Amino acid sequence: MTSTSRRTSASKKKVKVPPIEKVIVIKAPVEKVWAALTDPKAIGAWMDDDGVKVSLKVGGKYALFGGVTKGKFTALEKPSVLEYTWRQGEWEKSEPDTLVRWELKPEGKKTRLHLVHSGFDDRKGRDDHDEGWDVYFLDPMKEWLESQR
C-alpha cells in the first residue's frame, strides 16, 4: 500500500453519511401514533409480526421483524419523542449501532411525524434503509392507523 492509497483509505473513513430524514402527516391523533410506535400489539398488527418485543423505558430493549432488528431505548418523552438504537442482525459486530429518533407533533386530529435515522458508516446501508423505512414501516403504519377510524 502506498502513502497515497493510505491517505485515500483514511479519507474515505472520515466521509460523513447524511442521516435519513422523513416527514409524514398521519390522519390520526398523536396518542394513537405513539401507540403504533411503542405498543407491541399495535406494532405487531400493522407490521404483521407476532414476535414484537418492547420494554418501553430508557435502557429497555425492543425486537422487531422477527428479532432481526434490535436495540435499546435512549429517550422517551410521551407522546412527542421516541429514540432508540438500531441494529440489524446481519451487521458485523464491529459495525456501530445507528440511532432512530421520532418526533411527533399534533396538528389538530392529525400527527406530523418526523423520523431521523443517523449514524450510518456507509452510503449503501443508509440508502437501503431509506427505502426500507417507506416500504416496511411508514407506509404500512400510516395505512393501518388511517384505517382504524
C-alpha positions in Angstrom: 0.0 0.0 0.0 1.4 3.4 -1.0 1.2 6.5 1.1 -1.3 7.9 -1.4 -3.6 4.9 -1.1 -3.4 5.1 2.7 -4.5 8.7 2.6 -7.4 7.8 0.3 -8.4 5.0 2.5 -8.2 7.1 5.6 -10.2 10.0 4.0 -13.0 7.5 3.0 -13.4 6.6 6.6 -14.0 10.2 7.5 -16.7 10.8 5.0 -19.9 11.6 6.8 -23.0 9.8 5.6 -26.1 12.0 5.9 -28.9 10.8 8.1 -32.2 9.6 6.7 -35.0 12.2 7.3 -38.6 11.6 6.6 -41.7 13.7 7.5 -45.2 12.4 7.0 -48.6 13.6 8.3 -50.9 10.8 9.5 -54.7 11.3 9.9 -54.7 10.0 13.5 -54.3 11.7 16.9 -50.8 11.8 18.4 -51.7 9.3 21.1 -52.6 6.6 18.5 -49.5 7.3 16.5 -47.4 7.0 19.7 -49.1 3.7 20.5 -48.4 2.4 16.9 -44.7 3.1 17.6 -44.5 1.7 21.1 -47.2 -0.8 21.9 -46.2 -4.4 20.9 -49.7 -5.4 19.9 -50.2 -2.3 17.8 -46.8 -2.7 16.1 -47.5 -6.4 15.5 -50.9 -5.5 13.9 -49.5 -3.1 11.3 -46.2 -4.9 10.8 -47.9 -8.4 10.7 -45.3 -9.6 13.2 -46.5 -11.5 16.3 -43.0 -11.6 17.8 -42.6 -7.9 18.5 -41.0 -7.3 21.9 -40.9 -3.9 23.6 -39.7 -2.9 27.1 -40.7 0.8 26.9 -38.3 2.6 29.3 -34.9 4.2 28.8 -32.4 1.4 28.6 -35.3 -1.1 27.8 -34.9 -3.3 24.8 -37.0 -4.0 21.7 -37.0 -6.5 18.9 -38.8 -6.2 15.5 -39.1 -8.1 12.3 -38.9 -11.5 14.0 -36.0 -10.4 16.1 -33.8 -9.4 13.1 -33.8 -5.7 14.3 -33.0 -4.9 17.9 -31.9 -2.1 20.1 -32.3 -0.1 23.3 -34.4 2.9 24.1 -32.3 6.0 24.7 -35.0 8.7 25.1 -38.8 8.7 25.8 -41.0 11.8 26.1 -44.5 10.5 25.7 -46.1 11.3 23.3 -43.6 13.5 21.5 -40.1 12.0 21.4 -39.0 8.4 20.9 -35.4 7.4 20.4 -33.6 4.1 20.2 -30.5 2.4 18.9 -31.0 0.2 15.8 -29.0 -2.9 14.9 -29.7 -5.4 12.1 -28.9 -9.0 12.8 -26.7 -9.4 9.8 -24.4 -6.5 10.7 -20.8 -7.3 11.7 -20.1 -6.9 15.4 -17.6 -4.2 14.6 -20.3 -2.1 12.9 -21.8 0.5 15.3 -25.5 0.7 16.1 -27.3 3.5 14.4 -29.8 5.9 16.1 -33.5 6.3 15.3 -35.4 9.4 16.5 -39.1 10.0 16.1 -40.6 13.4 16.9 -44.4 13.6 16.9 -46.3 16.8 16.8 -50.1 17.1 16.9 -51.8 19.0 14.2 -55.5 19.0 15.1 -56.7 15.5 14.6 -53.6 14.6 12.6 -50.0 14.0 13.6 -46.8 15.2 12.0 -44.2 12.5 12.3 -40.5 13.4 11.8 -38.1 10.5 11.6 -34.3 10.8 11.7 -32.1 7.7 11.3 -28.4 8.6 11.8 -25.0 7.1 12.4 -24.5 5.1 9.2 -20.9 4.5 8.2 -21.6 3.7 4.6 -23.9 5.1 1.9 -25.3 1.8 0.7 -26.5 0.8 4.1 -28.0 4.3 4.5 -29.7 4.1 1.1 -31.1 0.6 1.7 -32.7 1.8 5.0 -34.0 4.9 3.3 -36.2 2.8 1.1 -36.9 0.3 3.8 -38.4 2.9 6.1 -41.1 3.7 3.5 -41.8 0.1 2.4 -41.7 -1.7 5.7 -42.5 0.9 8.3 -44.0 4.3 7.4 -46.4 3.2 4.6 -47.9 0.2 6.4 -48.1 2.0 9.7 -49.9 5.0 8.2 -52.3 2.8 6.2 -53.1 0.8 9.4 -53.6 3.9 11.5 -55.8 5.7 9.0 -58.0 2.6 8.6 -58.6 2.5 12.4 -61.3 5.2 12.3 
